[in-house]
Amino acid sequence: MNKKMGRKPEVAVVMGSDSDWPLLEETVATLTHFGVDSEVRVMSAHRTPDLAAAFARKASGQGVKVIIAAAGGAAHLAGVICAHTSLPVIGIPVTSGFMNGLDSLLSTVQMPAGVPVATVAVGKAGAVNAALLAVQILALSQPDLARQLVIHKQSLIDKVNAGNDRIRNEIAKKSKKA
């Protein structure tokens, strides 16, 4: 999405339906936060299977290093993509009306041997974590990204510590009043 100086996107974000975009915006925003370029596409494992297969076969040659695939319901997109590429594929199960995303989670996580799809949580946490996992994969060969991840992890620790301090202070104030 944020192609800097003609760089090819390293992460492809694909979704089974354009209705998944509000969730995938979280993924793209997280990638952008780390300065990782991405491309976004809509394709369906069931309605456009030839497009999905062709995309997966060509992705590596176009500079893509990780593919994030989100789908609800039958949630076959990540598996179909994975079947046609040797790139890492991360599946995001999308909340659906039928089982509140459990069906999508089970469909995404239950890949047969030889078709590895890394599966993250259903919903917003999964959308963010998929991006973070992609950044971690890229950071294996990009020291700057590795440094950014260390800073990110420290910010999570700082947030928890601040919350701990706030709660402990609140409890201390109440116990002094009692």
N, C-alpha and C positions, 0 to 999 in steps of 0.2 A: 504494500500500500504506500509506503513512504520511500519510494525508490530514490536513494541518494546517489547523485552523480553517476547515474546509469548502471548502478549495481543491479544484478539480477536478484530477485527475491530468493532467500534461502529456505523459507517456510511457505508451503502452500496450505491454505485453509479451505477445505471444501465442505459443502453442506448439501444434504439431500433435498432441501427445499428452501426457498427464500424466506419462508416463515421462521427459519432457524437463525436468521441474521441478528435479531436483537441479542441472542445469547452469544453468538460468535463475535459480536462487537467487543465483548470482554476479552476474548482471545487476542484479537488484533490490537486492542489498546495495550494489553500487557506486552505483546511483542514489540510494539512501538516504543513503550517505556524503556525497553532494553536496547533500542536502536536496531532491532532486527526487522529487515524488510520482509514483507509477505505479499502474496497474491491471494485473492479470494475468488472462489468459483462456486456455482451451484450446478450440481450434477446428481443424478439418481442412479443407484445400483439397479433399480427395477425399470424406471422409465427411460433412462439413457445409458444402458449398460455399455454400449460401444464407446460412448464418450468417456465414461469413467475409466474403462480399460485403457483407452488410447492416452488419456491424460497421465495415468499412472506409469505407463511404459515410457513416456517422453519426459517425465518430470526431472529425472536425474540429469539428462542431457541438457536441460534448460537451467541448471544450476541449483535446483531445489535439493535440499539436504534432509528435510523432514516434512512429512505430510500429516496434517491434523484433519481428521474427518469426523464430522458430526452428523448424526442421523437419529430420528426417532422411530417408534413403531418397530418394524422388523429390523431396523438398524444394520443393514448389511453393507453399507457404503465402505466402512473402514476395512472390512474383510475383502471386499471386491478390489479395493485399491491395493491392499497388501498382496493379493494374489498376483498382481501384475507389476510389482516393483520390488527391488531389494532395499529400498529406502526404509528408514524407521517410520512406522505409522502409529499415530496416537488417536484413539477413538474417544469421542465425547458422546456419551449417551444423552439424548435430548428428552426432556420430560414430554410425555405424550398423555393423551386423555385416558387411555385404556387402563394402565397400571401405574400412572404417575411417574413414569420413567423406568420402573423396574423391568419392564419388558425390553426396553432399549438397552439397559445395563446388561441384562443377561445375554441378549443377542450380540452385544459388542464384546463382552468378556469371554464368551464360549467359542473361541476360534479353534479349529482343529489343529493338531500338531503340524508344524511347518508353515503356519500362517499366523505369525506373532503380531498381535495388535496390543499395544500398551493401552490400557483402559483407565480412564480417570472417573471421577465422581459425576453423577448426574447434575446438570444445572450449572449455575454460575461458578461454583467452586471448581467443577470440572473444566469449565471454559478457561479459567485462570490457570489452573494446574497444568492443562495441556500446553499452554504457552510456556509456562515455566519449565516443563519437562523438555520442550523443544529447545529452549535457551540452554538448559543443562547439557543437552546432546551437542549443540553447537559449541558450547564452552570447552568441550574436550580438546578442540583444536584452535580455540580463540581465547588467548589469555585475558584480553580486555573484558570479554563477557564473563569469564571466570571471576575476575575482580568485582564486576557488577553484582554477581550472585552472592559473593561474600558480603558486600554492603547490604544487599537485600535481606539476607539472613539476619544480619545484625539489626536491621530495622525491625524485623519481626520480634527479636529478643527484646529490643528497647520498648516496643509497644506492650509486650506482656509485662515487663518490669514496671512500666508506668501504670498499667492497670492494677498490678499487685500493690504498688505504693498507694494508689488512690483508695483502694478498698481497705487496706490496713489503716490508713489515716482516718477514713470514715468510721471504722469500727472503734478505733481509739477514741475519737471524739464522742461517740455515743456512750462508750463505757465510762468516760470522765463525767458525763452528765448524769449517769445513773447512780 
